[in-house]
Amino acid sequence: MTDAVSARIAELGLTLPEPAAPVAAYVPTVEANGLLHVSGQVSFVDGKLLKGRLGEDVTLEQGVLAAQGCGLMILAQVKAALGGSFDRVERIVKLGAFVNSVPDFTDQPKVANGASELMVAVFGEAGRHARSAVGVPTLPLGVAVEIDAVVAVRPA
């Protein structure tokens, strides 16, 4: 699957970033019982943190791009955790999206679609996943979006 996944990412005109180092006391990924748990990845867009709150100083369109940036970082973390390859990925199981938003902002699902649609575009049917999209009053580093993931993987 690795060549197909990497080729698909390139076809989409996207580039995986370098996997971000943890900013606190946690690890980027943990593999257990056939699942790779990916810690929350924050909204990098064009190599910079996209900060702010949806419904205040971040537009819906910017939020969708922020979520896509989180999705790209999730993919970078998955690839790094699996030895530089997507070969072991069976499917994306779940994404959890946290959207820094004002109390009356209700388009968190639309924001999260930035990452969800990326997973389907990259993995096809194996990219379809369960998901939550939650509005929160603040996120680490003041970012607009943070997304974590659970990925089913084949044994090494």
C-alpha positions in Angstrom: 0.0 0.0 0.0 2.9 2.4 0.6 3.6 3.2 -3.0 -0.1 3.7 -3.7 -0.6 5.9 -0.6 2.6 8.0 -1.2 1.6 8.3 -4.9 -1.9 9.4 -4.0 -0.6 12.1 -1.6 1.6 13.4 -4.4 -1.3 13.2 -7.0 -3.3 15.4 -4.6 -0.5 18.0 -4.7 0.3 17.5 -1.0 3.5 16.9 0.8 3.9 15.2 4.2 5.5 17.4 6.8 8.3 16.2 9.1 6.6 14.5 12.1 6.3 17.1 14.9 8.1 16.3 18.2 5.9 16.2 21.3 5.6 19.5 23.2 4.9 17.9 26.6 5.1 14.5 28.4 3.7 12.1 25.8 4.7 10.1 22.8 3.4 10.8 19.2 2.1 7.2 18.7 1.4 4.0 20.6 0.8 0.7 18.9 -1.3 -1.8 20.9 -3.4 -4.8 19.9 -3.4 -4.0 16.2 -4.2 -0.3 16.6 -1.9 2.6 16.2 -3.1 5.5 18.5 -1.9 8.9 17.2 -1.7 11.7 19.7 -3.4 15.0 18.9 -1.8 16.8 16.0 -2.2 20.5 15.8 -3.0 22.7 12.8 0.1 23.4 10.8 -0.5 25.0 7.4 2.4 25.8 5.1 4.8 25.0 7.9 3.3 27.5 10.4 0.8 27.0 13.2 -2.6 28.2 12.3 -3.8 29.9 15.5 -7.1 31.5 16.5 -10.8 30.7 17.1 -13.4 29.7 14.6 -16.2 32.2 14.5 -13.9 34.9 15.8 -10.6 35.4 13.8 -10.5 32.1 11.8 -12.9 31.5 8.9 -14.6 28.2 8.1 -12.3 27.9 5.1 -9.2 28.4 7.2 -10.5 25.9 9.7 -11.0 23.3 7.0 -7.4 23.9 5.8 -6.2 23.7 9.4 -7.9 20.3 9.8 -6.3 19.1 6.6 -3.0 20.2 8.0 -3.7 18.1 11.1 -4.5 15.2 8.8 -1.2 15.5 7.0 0.7 15.5 10.3 -1.3 12.4 11.4 -0.1 10.7 8.2 3.4 11.8 8.8 3.3 10.4 12.3 1.8 7.1 11.0 4.5 6.7 8.4 7.2 7.4 11.0 5.8 5.0 13.5 5.6 2.2 10.9 9.2 2.5 9.8 8.7 4.9 6.9 6.0 3.0 5.1 2.2 2.8 4.9 2.3 -0.9 4.1 0.8 -2.0 7.4 -2.1 0.4 7.4 -5.4 -1.5 7.1 -7.8 1.4 7.7 -8.4 4.6 9.5 -10.7 3.7 12.4 -11.5 7.0 14.1 -10.6 10.7 14.1 -11.3 12.9 17.1 -11.4 16.6 16.1 -11.2 19.5 18.6 -12.1 22.9 17.2 -11.1 26.1 19.0 -14.4 28.0 18.6 -16.7 30.6 20.0 -19.8 29.3 21.9 -22.2 29.9 19.1 -20.0 28.3 16.3 -21.7 25.1 15.2 -19.8 24.0 12.1 -17.2 21.8 13.9 -18.2 18.9 11.6 -17.5 21.0 8.5 -14.1 21.9 9.9 -13.3 18.3 10.7 -14.1 17.3 7.1 -10.8 18.8 6.1 -9.1 15.8 7.7 -11.8 13.2 7.0 -11.9 14.0 3.3 -8.1 13.8 3.2 -8.2 10.2 4.7 -10.7 9.1 2.1 -8.8 10.7 -0.7 -5.6 9.0 0.3 -6.9 5.6 1.5 -10.1 5.2 -0.4 -12.7 3.1 1.4 -10.1 2.2 4.0 -10.0 5.9 4.9 -13.7 6.0 5.9 -13.8 6.3 9.7 -15.8 7.0 12.8 -15.4 10.5 14.1 -16.2 13.1 16.7 -16.0 16.9 16.1 -16.1 18.9 19.3 -16.0 22.6 20.0 -13.6 23.7 22.7 -12.8 27.1 24.2 -9.1 26.9 23.7 -6.4 24.5 22.5 -2.6 24.1 23.2 -0.4 26.9 21.7 -3.6 28.7 20.7 -4.1 26.6 17.6 -7.4 26.5 15.7 -7.7 22.7 15.4 -6.3 19.5 17.0 -7.0 16.0 15.7 -6.1 12.6 17.1 -6.5 9.3 15.3 -6.8 5.5 15.7 -5.5 3.5 12.8 -5.8 -0.3 12.3 -2.5 -1.9 11.4 -1.3 -5.3 10.4 1.2 -7.1 12.6 4.9 -6.2 12.0 
